[in-house]
Amino acid sequence: LEHLATELRVPPDALREANMYAEGDALPFGQVLCAGEWRVPRAWRELREGAEVEARREAAAAFNAAHRWRKRGVAMLPTKF
């Protein structure tokens, strides 16, 4: 995913969000994600805002620029359930 995001020149999180299941999608084992029960996209948005992910990424980038050997990073990975 990271490689594809780099090639497309889009942030990896944007690619992850675009590929999330949506309400009404059927999972490979037959379950349909019913309206009102599929909460992952909302949780994803709330986490990005509440955890100040962008500000933390900027802080990590500044730290990484100032330190040759020690590096920091921030990651968000969606899950199905």
C-alpha distance (Angstrom), angle and dihedral (degrees) to the residues before:
residue distance angle dihedral
L1 . . .
E2 3.80 . .
H3 3.80 90.8 .
L4 3.79 92.7 48.5
A5 3.81 91.7 48.2
T6 3.80 90.0 51.3
E7 3.80 92.0 49.6
L8 3.82 91.4 48.2
R9 3.83 91.8 43.0
V10 3.80 93.0 -128.1
P11 3.81 129.1 124.9
P12 3.83 111.9 -94.9
D13 3.82 90.7 -125.5
A14 3.80 90.4 57.1
L15 3.80 89.3 54.6
R16 3.81 91.7 47.3
E17 3.81 91.4 49.7
A18 3.81 92.4 47.9
N19 3.81 90.1 53.7
M20 3.80 97.7 49.2
Y21 3.76 120.0 117.5
A22 3.81 114.9 -99.0
E23 3.80 131.2 -147.4
G24 3.78 109.2 -76.5
D25 3.81 95.1 27.2
A26 3.80 116.2 132.0
L27 3.79 117.6 -131.3
P28 3.82 120.7 -135.9
F29 3.80 91.4 -100.3
G30 3.81 94.2 52.4
Q31 3.81 103.7 -97.2
V32 3.80 113.9 136.3
L33 3.80 117.8 -146.4
C34 3.80 102.1 -124.2
A35 3.79 123.6 -146.7
G36 3.77 111.5 -94.4
E37 3.80 93.3 18.5
W38 3.81 99.8 71.6
R39 3.80 103.7 82.8
V40 3.80 104.2 158.6
P41 3.84 97.5 97.5
R42 3.81 91.5 51.1
A43 3.81 91.8 45.8
W44 3.83 89.0 49.5
R45 3.83 92.2 54.2
E46 3.80 93.5 44.1
L47 3.79 92.0 49.4
R48 3.81 92.8 49.5
E49 3.81 90.4 52.6
G50 3.79 99.9 36.7
A51 3.80 95.8 45.3
E52 3.82 91.6 44.3
V53 3.79 90.1 -130.1
E54 3.82 95.7 175.0
A55 3.81 92.8 51.2
R56 3.81 89.9 48.4
R57 3.81 90.9 50.1
E58 3.79 90.6 51.4
A59 3.81 90.4 49.5
A60 3.82 90.5 49.5
A61 3.81 91.0 49.7
A62 3.81 90.8 51.0
F63 3.81 90.4 48.8
N64 3.81 91.7 48.3
A65 3.81 91.5 50.5
A66 3.81 90.1 53.1
H67 3.83 96.9 45.0
R68 3.75 122.6 59.5
W69 3.81 99.0 -166.6
R70 3.79 107.5 21.2
K71 3.79 116.6 68.7
R72 3.78 135.8 -176.3
G73 3.76 132.7 -164.0
V74 3.79 144.3 174.1
A75 3.80 124.4 -137.5
M76 3.79 135.5 -175.9
L77 3.78 120.2 -168.7
P78 3.80 122.6 -177.8
T79 3.78 120.6 -137.9
K80 3.75 129.9 -157.3
F81 3.81 97.5 -123.7
